[in-house]
């Protein structure tokens, strides 16, 4: 009897604690619901409606059009489909290059500044992190100056005996540039295409202009991810490294078989954040080129903005946003599956 009374008492206490917890977090839940969930639901309605941007999207003059906005983007051979295919092509190469490069560079910098024998580690950490806290608009303006035709980068290339390109005015893909240098030219019309973009253009690689943005992204984001790796490295006990050293492991073997596996949770975080940030790239494009030259720096995020706010195609703009959301979720799930703990999944 006493045991049952004690159980009921503990249950009542835990129940009151749960209620108190919900009361404390209710303001945050309401704020998130008001400023996050409601706008997402409104955007979902806009993506399947013919809202023109005037009045309320729930007004009597707004009608449901189903998947017409999505269909216009992914099929039909319209300009909207070709623009989306071009934006997707540009962003795919942006992701494929930026995510591995910024991850490798941030890990290298973290290992470098985490070494106890390095003097002035605080200075180097601050110096490497500083570009990450600088305004992206300011960095973009600086990049436009550095990579201009008569900018510092081309002057350095000239001193080395080369000739730099007109970075932000060159729409050629770097793969096509490399192939053209050895005399390989693509077909005038490759026939088959995907999302309005020919397969030859899909294989062009990022444009010269997008390559400059790729370098800028690696420069500005590596410092943030470096801090994450530093925190993870400092959480690894010294006795683990000492045990590996006692077993005769070399420096590379300790890093490969001891340090790197223990960094897997942080590595997953860095790759996920990098993946999301790369697919959402917008402000650099808006300030720098606004999709030019010849739409070779156009991205889905900027295309969504341009379709809605400039072309007044609000339904298509919202539809592009949700397609982009789906792409990010799919890639994040693939990444999670790839980096899963294989022993725990058995």
C-alpha positions in Angstrom: 0.0 0.0 0.0 2.8 2.4 0.9 4.6 1.5 -2.4 1.5 2.3 -4.4 1.1 5.6 -2.6 4.7 6.5 -3.3 4.3 5.6 -7.0 1.2 7.8 -7.2 3.0 10.6 -5.5 6.0 10.4 -7.8 3.6 10.3 -10.8 1.8 13.4 -9.6 5.1 15.2 -9.1 6.4 14.2 -12.6 3.0 15.3 -14.1 3.2 18.7 -12.5 6.8 19.0 -13.7 5.7 18.2 -17.2 3.0 20.8 -17.0 5.4 23.4 -15.7 7.8 22.7 -18.5 5.1 23.2 -21.1 4.1 26.5 -19.4 7.7 27.8 -19.5 8.3 26.9 -23.2 4.8 28.0 -24.4 6.0 31.6 -25.2 8.7 30.2 -27.5 6.3 27.7 -29.1 3.8 30.5 -29.8 6.5 32.8 -31.2 7.9 30.0 -33.5 4.4 29.1 -34.5 3.5 32.7 -35.4 6.7 33.7 -37.2 7.8 30.3 -38.6 5.0 27.8 -39.0 2.3 30.2 -40.2 4.5 31.8 -42.9 5.5 28.4 -44.2 1.9 27.3 -44.4 1.0 30.5 -46.2 3.9 30.0 -48.7 2.6 26.4 -49.3 -0.8 27.8 -50.2 0.8 30.5 -52.5 2.7 27.8 -54.3 -0.6 26.1 -55.4 -2.6 29.2 -56.0 -2.7 32.0 -58.6 -2.0 34.8 -56.1 -0.7 37.9 -57.9 0.9 39.6 -54.9 -2.0 42.0 -54.4 -4.3 41.8 -51.5 -4.6 38.8 -49.2 -3.5 35.4 -50.6 -6.7 34.0 -49.0 -8.9 36.5 -50.8 -11.9 35.6 -52.9 -10.1 36.4 -56.1 -7.3 33.9 -55.4 -8.0 30.4 -56.7 -6.4 27.0 -56.3 -4.4 25.9 -59.3 -2.9 22.7 -58.0 0.5 21.7 -59.3 0.5 24.2 -62.3 3.3 26.3 -60.7 5.4 23.2 -60.1 4.7 21.9 -63.5 5.8 25.1 -65.1 9.2 24.9 -63.4 10.1 21.2 -64.0 8.4 20.5 -67.4 6.8 22.1 -70.5 9.9 23.5 -72.1 9.1 27.1 -70.9 11.6 29.8 -69.9 10.8 29.1 -66.3 11.9 25.4 -66.7 15.2 26.5 -68.4 15.9 29.1 -65.7 15.3 26.5 -63.0 17.5 24.0 -64.8 20.3 26.6 -65.2 20.0 27.6 -61.5 20.1 24.0 -60.4 23.1 23.3 -62.6 25.0 26.3 -61.1 24.1 25.4 -57.5 25.0 21.7 -57.9 28.6 22.6 -58.8 28.6 25.2 -56.1 27.7 22.5 -53.5 30.1 19.9 -54.9 33.0 22.2 -54.7 32.3 24.4 -51.6 31.3 21.7 -49.1 34.3 19.5 -49.5 36.8 22.4 -49.7 35.5 24.3 -46.7 35.3 21.1 -44.6 38.8 20.1 -45.5 40.2 23.6 -45.0 38.4 24.1 -41.7 39.6 20.8 -40.3 43.2 21.5 -41.4 43.1 24.9 -39.7 41.6 23.4 -36.6 44.3 20.8 -36.3 46.9 23.5 -37.1 45.9 26.0 -34.4 45.1 23.3 -31.9 48.7 22.3 -31.6 50.3 23.2 -28.3 53.6 24.0 -29.9 52.1 26.8 -32.0 52.8 30.2 -30.5 50.1 32.9 -30.7 47.3 30.4 -31.2 44.7 32.9 -30.1 45.8 35.4 -32.8 45.6 32.8 -35.5 42.1 31.6 -34.4 40.9 35.2 -34.4 42.5 35.9 -37.8 41.0 32.7 -39.4 37.6 33.4 -37.9 37.4 37.1 -38.7 36.1 36.7 -42.3 33.1 34.6 -40.9 31.8 37.5 -38.8 32.3 40.2 -41.5 29.2 41.2 -43.4 28.7 39.1 -46.5 27.8 42.3 -48.4 31.2 43.8 -47.5 33.0 40.6 -48.5 31.2 40.5 -51.8 32.1 44.1 -52.6 35.7 43.4 -51.7 35.7 40.3 -53.9 34.3 42.3 -56.8 37.3 44.6 -56.5 39.9 41.9 -56.1 38.6 39.8 -59.0 37.9 42.7 -61.4 39.7 42.8 -64.8 42.4 45.1 -63.4 42.1 43.8 -59.8 44.7 42.4 -57.5 44.2 38.8 -58.5 44.7 39.4 -62.2 47.8 41.6 -61.5 49.3 38.7 -59.5 48.6 36.3 -62.3 50.2 38.8 -64.7 53.3 38.9 -62.6 53.5 35.1 -62.8 53.5 35.3 -66.6 49.8 34.4 -67.1 46.7 36.3 -68.0 43.7 36.3 -65.7 40.1 36.1 -67.0 37.5 38.8 -66.7 36.1 36.9 -63.7 32.6 38.3 -63.2 31.9 38.8 -66.9 33.0 35.3 -68.2 30.1 32.9 -68.6 32.2 30.0 -69.8 32.3 26.8 -67.7 35.7 26.0 -66.4 35.5 22.4 -67.8 34.7 23.8 -71.2 37.6 26.3 -70.9 40.0 23.4 -70.0 38.7 21.3 -72.9 38.9 24.2 -75.3 42.5 24.7 -74.3 43.3 21.2 -75.7 41.2 21.7 -78.8 38.0 19.9 -77.7 34.8 21.7 -78.7 31.3 20.7 -77.8 28.5 20.0 -80.2 26.5 22.9 -81.5 23.3 21.2 -80.4 23.4 18.1 -78.2 19.8 17.3 -78.7 18.8 15.7 -75.4 18.4 17.9 -72.4 17.3 17.9 -68.7 15.2 20.8 -67.3 15.9 22.7 -70.5 19.7 22.5 -70.2 21.6 20.4 -72.7 23.8 17.6 -71.3 26.9 19.3 -72.7 26.1 22.4 -70.7 25.4 20.2 -67.6 29.0 19.0 -67.9 30.4 22.5 -68.3 31.3 22.8 -64.6 30.8 26.1 -62.7 31.3 29.2 -64.8 34.4 31.4 -64.3 32.2 33.9 -62.5 30.7 31.2 -60.2 34.2 29.9 -59.4 35.0 33.3 -57.9 32.0 32.9 -55.6 33.1 29.4 -54.7 36.4 30.8 -53.6 34.7 33.5 -51.6 32.4 31.0 -49.8 35.4 28.8 -48.8 37.2 31.9 -47.5 34.3 33.2 -45.5 32.9 30.0 -44.0 36.0 27.9 -43.0 36.6 30.0 -39.9 33.2 29.2 -38.4 33.6 25.4 -39.0 37.1 25.6 -37.7 35.8 26.6 -34.3 33.5 23.6 -34.3 36.4 21.3 -35.1 38.6 22.9 -32.4 35.9 22.3 -29.8 35.7 18.7 -30.8 39.5 18.2 -30.9 39.8 19.6 -27.3 37.1 17.2 -26.1 39.3 14.2 -27.1 41.2 13.0 -24.1 45.0 13.1 -24.2 45.1 9.6 -22.8 43.6 8.3 -26.1 46.4 9.8 -28.1 49.0 8.6 -25.6 47.6 5.0 -25.9 47.8 5.2 -29.7 51.4 6.5 -29.4 52.3 3.7 -27.1 51.0 1.3 -29.6 53.5 2.7 -32.2 51.0 4.7 -34.3 52.5 7.4 -36.4 51.0 10.9 -36.5 49.0 10.2 -39.6 47.8 6.9 -38.2 46.6 8.6 -35.0 44.8 11.2 -37.0 43.2 8.7 -39.4 42.2 5.9 -37.0 41.8 7.7 -33.7 41.0 11.4 -34.2 39.0 11.4 -37.4 36.5 8.7 -36.2 35.9 10.6 -33.0 35.2 13.7 -35.0 32.3 12.0 -36.9 29.5 13.8 -35.0 31.1 17.2 -35.6 31.9 16.2 -39.2 28.2 15.5 -39.7 27.2 18.8 -38.3 29.7 20.7 -40.4 28.7 18.9 -43.6 25.0 19.5 -42.9 25.4 23.2 -42.1 27.6 23.6 -45.2 25.1 21.8 -47.4 22.2 23.9 -46.2 24.2 27.1 -46.5 25.3 26.3 -50.1 21.9 25.5 -51.3 20.5 28.7 -49.8 23.2 31.0 -51.3 21.5 34.3 -52.1 23.0 37.5 -50.7 26.4 37.2 -52.6 24.5 36.7 -55.9 22.2 39.5 -55.2 24.9 42.0 -54.4 27.5 40.7 -56.9 26.0 39.7 -60.2 22.2 39.2 -59.8 22.6 35.9 -61.8 24.8 37.2 -64.6 26.7 36.8 -66.8 24.2 34.9 -69.0 22.6 33.5 -65.8 25.7 31.4 -65.0 25.6 32.5 -61.3 21.8 32.1 -61.0 20.8 30.0 -58.0 17.5 28.6 -57.0 17.3 30.9 -54.0 17.9 34.0 -56.1 15.6 32.6 -58.8 12.8 32.2 -56.2 13.3 35.9 -55.2 13.5 37.1 -58.8 10.4 35.2 -59.9 8.3 36.5 -57.0 9.4 40.0 -56.4 10.6 41.1 -59.8 8.5 39.0 -62.2 5.4 38.9 -60.0 5.2 35.1 -60.4 4.5 34.5 -56.7 3.3 31.0 -57.2 6.4 29.9 -59.1 8.6 31.7 -56.6 7.1 29.8 -53.7 7.1 26.5 -55.6 10.9 26.9 -56.2 11.4 27.5 -52.5 9.6 24.2 -51.6 11.5 22.3 -54.3 14.7 23.7 -52.8 13.5 22.6 -49.4 12.9 19.1 -50.7 16.4 19.0 -52.2 18.0 20.0 -49.0 16.1 17.4 -47.0 17.0 14.6 -49.4 20.7 15.5 -49.4 20.7 15.8 -45.6 19.2 12.3 -45.3 21.7 10.8 -47.8 24.5 12.4 -45.8 23.1 11.1 -42.5 22.9 7.6 -44.0 26.4 7.8 -45.4 27.9 9.0 -42.1 25.8 6.7 -39.9 27.5 4.5 -37.3 27.6 1.2 -39.1 28.2 -0.8 -35.9 25.1 0.7 -34.2 22.9 0.2 -37.2 23.4 -3.6 -37.3 
